Amino acid sequence: MSKEMWNQRYAESVYVYGTTPNDFYKKELDKLTPGKILLPAEGEGRNAVYAAELGWRVCAFDQSEEGKKKALRFAKERNVSIEYMIKDLDHIDYPADQFDAIGLVFVHLPGAGRRAIHRNIIRYLKPGGTLILVGFSKEQLPFNSGGPKDLAWLFSKEELIEDFIDLQIISLTQMETMIEEGEFHNGPASVIQLVAKKQVNLRYKTRSGQIRFAKLPG
């Protein structure tokens, strides 16, 4: 969808994806110690505001100015602060190893560029940091509960394993569930849920004096 399309959708007075965080994202975020979190394509701010309420330092971005306006208004109503920038996924540039967590909640991308964007995003995750991803699977096409109608924009477990090959996969599940997230995410759906961690590189010296690195789970 284009920037203009998202601006038109988010210009509605209601929060079109609701004001409560995604259930899977919430469950996984609740397990973590608050730090600094990145939320790409955050839209109206429901997941960002929830993280801020838990004590996270939130950095979010989206291409939609209307989404930003609603997210900042929502944060003000909840008496929390979030950092929200206007960016698109092709033009993000944060310093490496900045975030304790990254949340990708229904961030769907065209097949041709998805892998490069996913691999770029995880550069910003600290060693030991956690990636939380939830999105529609390729089995979503028969359902009318939301998501892209192009198979190439939907996820498969195999694709995500390859996209995040440098991370340690903690859990990866495809399931049918009911979603109730405002006007555009409502009804039976097929989703994929992923939790992964960036490995920690341990520097050590061998008996011969060589410097080597071992990857340990975060």
Secondary structure as GFF3:
##gff-version 3
##sequence-region A 1 218
A	DSSP	alpha_helix	3	10	.	.	.	ID=ss1
A	DSSP	alpha_helix	23	29	.	.	.	ID=ss2
A	DSSP	beta_strand	36	39	.	.	.	ID=ss3
A	DSSP	alpha_helix	46	54	.	.	.	ID=ss4
A	DSSP	beta_strand	57	62	.	.	.	ID=ss5
A	DSSP	alpha_helix	65	77	.	.	.	ID=ss6
A	DSSP	beta_strand	83	86	.	.	.	ID=ss7
A	DSSP	three_ten_helix	89	91	.	.	.	ID=ss8
A	DSSP	beta_strand	99	105	.	.	.	ID=ss9
A	DSSP	alpha_helix	111	121	.	.	.	ID=ss10
A	DSSP	three_ten_helix	122	124	.	.	.	ID=ss11
A	DSSP	beta_strand	125	136	.	.	.	ID=ss12
A	DSSP	three_ten_helix	138	140	.	.	.	ID=ss13
A	DSSP	three_ten_helix	151	153	.	.	.	ID=ss14
A	DSSP	alpha_helix	157	163	.	.	.	ID=ss15
A	DSSP	beta_strand	167	181	.	.	.	ID=ss16
A	DSSP	beta_strand	185	198	.	.	.	ID=ss17
A	DSSP	beta_strand	200	205	.	.	.	ID=ss18
A	DSSP	beta_strand	211	216	.	.	.	ID=ss19
###
